[in-house]
C-alpha cells in the first residue's frame, strides 16, 4: 500500500535487493559437484541428448546457493557443461 510505505523505506528495500553477494569459485565448484553426484539420472539424460536435464541441474545449483547470493546462470551452465564433458 503506497500510503503506508515511506519513500526512504522503499528506496532501502530496492537497494538491498539489488545488492549481490559473491560466492567463491571453490564454493560454486563444490555445489556443482554435489548436484552432479546427487542427480545421476539428469546427467545421463543430458548425455543422451535431453537439453532440459541441463537446466534442471542449473536449477538445483541455484537452489543450493544461499538466497542472498545471485549468480549468473550462464556461469553456472558453463561450469556444469565443463564437468559433464570430462
C-alpha positions in Angstrom: 0.0 0.0 0.0 1.7 3.2 -1.2 0.1 5.3 1.5 1.7 3.2 4.2 5.3 3.0 2.8 7.7 5.8 3.3 9.8 6.7 0.2 13.0 6.1 2.2 11.9 2.6 3.2 11.1 1.8 -0.4 14.5 3.0 -1.6 16.2 0.9 1.1 14.3 -2.1 0.1 15.2 -1.7 -3.6 18.9 -1.1 -2.8 19.1 -4.1 -0.5 17.6 -6.4 -3.1 19.8 -5.1 -5.9 23.0 -5.8 -3.9 24.5 -9.1 -4.6 26.9 -11.3 -2.6 29.6 -13.3 -4.2 30.4 -16.9 -4.0 33.9 -18.2 -4.4 34.8 -20.4 -7.4 35.7 -23.2 -5.0 32.3 -23.0 -3.3 30.5 -23.0 -6.6 32.5 -25.9 -7.8 31.7 -27.8 -4.7 28.0 -27.2 -5.1 28.1 -28.2 -8.7 29.9 -31.4 -7.8 27.3 -32.2 -5.2 24.4 -31.6 -7.6 26.0 -33.8 -10.3 26.7 -36.6 -7.8 23.1 -36.4 -6.4 21.4 -36.4 -9.8 22.9 -39.2 -11.9 19.7 -39.6 -13.9 19.7 -36.0 -15.0 23.4 -36.4 -16.0 22.6 -39.5 -18.0 19.6 -37.8 -19.6 21.7 -34.8 -20.6 24.4 -37.1 -22.1 21.7 -38.9 -24.1 20.6 -35.6 -25.7 18.0 -34.1 -23.4 18.8 -30.4 -23.0 16.1 -29.9 -20.3 18.2 -32.0 -18.0 21.0 -29.4 -18.1 18.5 -26.7 -17.0 17.3 -29.0 -14.2 20.9 -29.2 -12.9 21.4 -25.5 -13.2 18.2 -25.0 -11.2 19.4 -27.4 -8.5 22.7 -25.4 -8.2 20.8 -22.2 -7.9 18.6 -23.8 -5.2 21.6 -24.9 -3.2 23.2 -21.4 -3.2 22.0 -19.0 -0.5 19.1 -16.9 -1.5 21.1 -13.7 -0.9 23.6 -14.8 -3.4 22.9 -14.1 -7.0 24.9 -16.0 -9.5 25.0 -15.5 -13.3 23.1 -18.5 -14.7 25.4 -18.6 -17.7 28.4 -19.1 -15.5 26.7 -22.0 -13.7 25.7 -23.5 -17.0 29.2 -23.2 -18.4 30.8 -24.8 -15.3 28.3 -27.7 -15.4 29.0 -28.3 -19.1 32.7 -28.4 -18.3 32.1 -31.0 -15.7 29.9 -33.1 -17.8 32.3 -33.2 -20.7 35.1 -34.6 -18.6 
